[in-house]
Amino acid sequence: MAEGGLRPPGNFINSSTNPSETSRNWAKWLEQYDFYMIATEKAGKSQEIQVATLLTLLGAQGQEIFRTFSLTNAERKNIETVKKAFTDHFAPQVKMVYERFKFHSRIQRPDETFEDFLTALRTLITTCNFHDDEQDNALMDRIVAGISSQQVREDIFNLPGNPDLDQVIQLCRRSEATRQYLSDISKYTSPASKCCECGYTREKCRRSKCIKKNQRSILQE
């Protein structure tokens, strides 16, 4: 039930057998929980109340898992300890080499927008364990290698100096926006009017001598 107009996160139900997917889903849910606790001012409540709120929002599956944890009574009332126990359960150590393989294999799919492609890359990179100073370069390299437009790739190569991640992203966004503008404009560009009887354009169809319709052409507007 929403409190103060704020809707809490739904129960966390793990239905995936993929460790990396489970890890990402849990991280997202836990982030939603933290936001909810801050927004409803429950983050300042006692540790015991915070744990009870966490278990309530997790639902039956989470409560059943909680009962299996080897925690002392004091640890069961400590919110950070409980959150870590769930994180260890839902987010076991993933194989970094496999996660990086998936990241480096990702290409922009047909009809996939650049924003969706970028979001997918940002999601995949979260489980690759790149150092902070490596992450931006890895993401930029994957964008350049994975975008579907060869023209955009050439435009990136033609950027002066050594462009950073933000410059590459902005160029890709501008290029996609330009393509969309041109596509929209083409929809409103009318073809030359033709006589629906003889097939000639307005310039070539001589209405007074059109032999197809009683010496009068009927132009398609």
C-alpha positions as CSV (number, residue, x, y, z in Angstrom):
1,M,0.0,0.0,0.0
2,A,1.3,3.4,-0.9
3,E,2.4,5.6,2.0
4,G,2.0,9.3,1.6
5,G,1.5,8.8,-2.2
6,L,4.8,6.9,-2.5
7,R,4.5,3.3,-3.8
8,P,6.9,0.8,-2.2
9,P,8.9,-1.6,-4.4
10,G,7.0,-4.8,-5.2
11,N,8.0,-8.2,-3.7
12,F,11.4,-9.4,-4.9
13,I,10.8,-12.8,-6.6
14,N,13.9,-14.4,-8.1
15,S,12.9,-16.5,-11.1
16,S,16.1,-16.3,-13.0
17,T,18.7,-19.1,-13.1
18,N,21.3,-16.7,-14.5
19,P,23.6,-15.5,-11.7
20,S,24.5,-12.2,-13.3
21,E,20.8,-11.4,-14.1
22,T,19.9,-12.3,-10.5
23,S,22.7,-10.0,-9.2
24,R,21.5,-7.1,-11.3
25,N,17.8,-7.6,-10.4
26,W,18.6,-7.7,-6.7
27,A,20.8,-4.6,-6.9
28,K,18.0,-2.7,-8.6
29,W,15.4,-3.8,-6.0
30,L,17.7,-2.9,-3.1
31,E,18.2,0.5,-4.6
32,Q,14.4,1.0,-4.9
33,Y,14.1,-0.1,-1.3
34,D,16.7,2.4,-0.1
35,F,15.0,5.2,-2.1
36,Y,11.7,4.3,-0.5
37,M,13.1,4.3,3.0
38,I,14.6,7.7,2.6
39,A,11.5,9.2,0.9
40,T,9.2,7.9,3.6
41,E,11.6,8.9,6.4
42,K,11.8,5.4,7.6
43,A,15.6,5.3,7.2
44,G,15.8,7.1,10.5
45,K,13.8,4.5,12.4
46,S,15.3,1.9,14.6
47,Q,17.3,-1.0,13.0
48,E,14.7,-3.5,14.0
49,I,11.9,-1.5,12.2
50,Q,14.1,-1.2,9.1
51,V,14.7,-4.9,9.0
52,A,11.0,-5.6,9.5
53,T,10.2,-3.2,6.6
54,L,12.7,-4.9,4.4
55,L,11.3,-8.4,5.1
56,T,7.7,-7.2,4.6
57,L,8.5,-5.6,1.2
58,L,10.6,-8.7,0.1
59,G,7.6,-10.9,0.5
60,A,7.2,-14.6,1.3
61,Q,10.2,-15.8,-0.8
62,G,12.5,-13.3,0.9
63,Q,11.2,-14.2,4.4
64,E,11.8,-17.9,3.7
65,I,15.3,-17.2,2.6
66,F,15.9,-15.0,5.7
67,R,15.1,-17.9,8.0
68,T,18.0,-19.9,6.4
69,F,20.7,-17.3,7.3
70,S,23.1,-18.2,10.1
71,L,22.8,-14.9,11.9
72,T,22.8,-14.1,15.6
73,N,19.8,-12.4,17.2
74,A,21.7,-9.2,17.2
75,E,22.7,-9.5,13.6
76,R,19.1,-10.3,12.6
77,K,18.1,-6.8,13.9
78,N,20.9,-5.0,12.1
79,I,19.7,-3.7,8.7
80,E,23.2,-3.5,7.0
81,T,24.0,-7.1,8.1
82,V,20.7,-8.4,6.8
83,K,21.1,-6.5,3.5
84,K,24.6,-8.0,3.1
85,A,23.3,-11.5,3.8
86,F,20.6,-11.1,1.1
87,T,23.2,-9.6,-1.3
88,D,25.5,-12.6,-0.7
89,H,22.6,-14.9,-1.4
90,F,21.2,-13.2,-4.5
91,A,24.5,-12.0,-5.9
92,P,27.1,-14.7,-5.7
93,Q,30.5,-14.2,-7.4
94,V,29.9,-14.1,-11.1
95,K,32.5,-15.1,-13.7
96,M,34.1,-11.9,-14.8
97,V,35.5,-13.4,-18.0
98,Y,31.9,-14.4,-19.0
99,E,30.4,-11.0,-18.1
100,R,33.1,-9.2,-20.1
101,F,32.5,-11.5,-23.0
102,K,28.8,-10.6,-23.1
103,F,29.7,-6.9,-22.8
104,H,32.3,-7.0,-25.6
105,S,29.9,-9.0,-27.8
106,R,27.0,-6.6,-27.6
107,I,26.1,-4.8,-30.8
108,Q,23.3,-2.4,-31.7
109,R,20.4,-4.4,-32.9
110,P,18.2,-3.5,-36.0
111,D,15.7,-0.9,-35.1
112,E,17.3,-0.4,-31.6
113,T,17.7,3.2,-30.7
114,F,21.1,4.5,-29.5
115,E,19.6,5.3,-26.1
116,D,18.4,1.7,-25.7
117,F,21.8,0.4,-26.9
118,L,23.6,2.6,-24.4
119,T,21.4,1.5,-21.6
120,A,22.0,-2.1,-22.4
121,L,25.8,-1.5,-22.3
122,R,25.6,0.4,-19.0
123,T,23.7,-2.5,-17.5
124,L,26.1,-5.1,-18.8
125,I,29.2,-3.2,-17.6
126,T,28.0,-3.3,-14.0
127,T,29.1,-6.9,-13.6
128,C,32.4,-6.6,-15.5
129,N,34.4,-5.3,-12.5
130,F,36.2,-2.7,-14.5
131,H,38.2,-0.2,-12.4
132,D,36.6,3.3,-12.3
133,D,39.4,4.6,-14.6
134,E,38.8,1.8,-17.1
135,Q,35.0,1.9,-17.2
136,D,34.5,5.0,-19.4
137,N,37.1,3.9,-21.9
138,A,35.6,0.3,-22.1
139,L,32.1,1.8,-22.6
140,M,33.4,4.2,-25.3
141,D,35.2,1.4,-27.2
142,R,32.1,-0.8,-27.1
143,I,29.9,2.0,-28.5
144,V,32.3,2.6,-31.4
145,A,32.6,-1.1,-32.2
146,G,28.9,-1.9,-31.7
147,I,27.0,0.9,-33.3
148,S,25.1,-0.1,-36.4
149,S,25.9,3.0,-38.5
150,Q,29.2,3.0,-40.3
151,Q,28.8,6.7,-41.0
152,V,28.5,7.6,-37.3
153,R,31.6,5.4,-36.6
154,E,33.5,7.4,-39.2
155,D,32.3,10.7,-37.7
156,I,33.7,9.5,-34.3
157,F,37.0,8.7,-35.9
158,N,37.1,12.3,-37.4
159,L,36.5,14.0,-34.0
160,P,39.6,16.1,-33.2
161,G,42.1,14.9,-30.7
162,N,41.2,12.0,-28.4
163,P,37.4,12.3,-27.7
164,D,36.1,11.2,-24.3
165,L,33.0,9.2,-23.6
166,D,30.7,12.2,-23.3
167,Q,31.7,13.5,-26.7
168,V,31.1,10.2,-28.4
169,I,27.7,9.8,-26.7
170,Q,26.6,13.3,-27.7
171,L,27.7,12.7,-31.3
172,C,25.7,9.5,-31.5
173,R,22.7,11.2,-30.1
174,R,22.9,14.1,-32.5
175,S,23.4,11.8,-35.5
176,E,20.3,9.7,-34.6
177,A,18.2,12.9,-34.0
178,T,19.3,14.2,-37.4
179,R,18.3,11.0,-39.1
180,Q,14.9,11.1,-37.3
181,Y,14.3,14.7,-38.4
182,L,15.1,13.9,-42.0
183,S,12.8,10.9,-41.9
184,D,10.0,13.0,-40.5
185,I,10.5,15.7,-43.1
186,S,10.4,13.1,-45.9
187,K,7.0,12.1,-44.8
188,Y,5.7,15.6,-45.5
189,T,7.4,16.0,-48.9
190,S,4.7,15.5,-51.5
191,P,5.6,13.8,-54.8
192,A,5.0,15.8,-58.0
193,S,1.3,15.9,-58.9
194,K,0.4,13.6,-61.7
195,C,-2.6,13.3,-64.0
196,C,-4.4,10.2,-62.8
197,E,-5.4,9.5,-66.4
198,C,-2.3,10.0,-68.5
199,G,0.3,9.7,-65.8
200,Y,2.2,12.9,-66.7
201,T,3.2,15.5,-64.2
202,R,1.5,18.9,-64.1
203,E,4.4,20.4,-66.1
204,K,4.1,17.8,-68.9
205,C,0.4,17.2,-69.0
206,R,-1.3,19.6,-71.4
207,R,-4.8,19.7,-70.0
208,S,-6.3,21.1,-73.2
209,K,-4.9,18.2,-75.2
210,C,-5.0,15.3,-72.8
211,I,-6.4,12.4,-74.8
212,K,-7.2,10.2,-71.8
213,K,-10.2,12.0,-70.3
214,N,-12.2,14.0,-72.8
215,Q,-9.3,16.4,-73.4
216,R,-9.2,17.3,-69.6
217,S,-6.6,15.8,-67.3
218,I,-7.4,15.1,-63.7
219,L,-4.4,15.9,-61.6
220,Q,-3.7,14.1,-58.4
221,E,-3.0,16.7,-55.7
